[in-house]
Amino acid sequence: MFHYQFLTTHRSDEHFWVNLLDKPKQNTWFGFAFERVVMAHVPQIKQALGIAGMHTEYYSWRSKTSEPKAQVDLLIERADKVINLCEIKYSDAQYIITKDEDMRYRNRVAAFRYETGTRCAIHSTFITTYGLTPNAYANNVLHQVTMDDLFVKN
C-alpha cells in the first residue's frame, strides 16, 4: 500500500518521502499504518489487558446519528460484559491527551452507549506507540497498551 500510495505516484521525485517529513500527509500515513499494525495484533492486546483466555469479539464502530460523527477505532467486547473502547494513536513520543481530546473521547463513549444501548461496563483504553504522557486527562484512562506490547509472543 505504501508503495502504491507514495512511490509509484511520485517516481520522478526520488526525495519525495524525505520532503514529506513532519507534513500532514506523512503523519496521516503513520497513523493509518499504526492502526493496521494494531488490528493485526489483537491477541497481544488481549494479553496486555489480562484477558488473553477470555472469549471476545472485536470490531470498529461508526456512529450513524451523532453530531459531530463519532468513530471508535477498536472495540473489544468481552464475555464478562465489559467493552474495551480503544483509541489508537500514533505519535513519535508519548501521546498527550489534551482537554479537547478528552472531550472528544467522552463524546464517542456517550454516542456509543446511546446508539447501541449497551449495558456493559466500558473501559477506556488507549493504544499508542510509546504510552501516554501523565496528566489529569491521562488519569481517566483505565488501560494503556504500547507498541512494545504488540510484539510480545503469546
CORBEL-V193157 format. One line per field, one symbol per residue. ss: DSSP state (2 for helix, 1 for strand, 0 for the rest). burial: # if it has 9 or more other C-alpha atoms within 8 Angstrom, else .. A space follows every 10 residues. Layout:
# CORBEL-V193157
ss: ???
burial: ???
This chain:
# CORBEL-V193157
ss: 0222222222 0000022220 0002222222 2222222220 0222222220 0000011111 1100000000 1111111100 0111111110 0000100022 2222222222 2222220000 1111111100 0100000222 0011112222 0000
burial: .....##..# ......#..# .....##..# #..##..#.. #..######. .#.......# #.#.....## ########.. .######### #..####... .#....###. ###....... ..######## ###...##.. #.#####.## ....
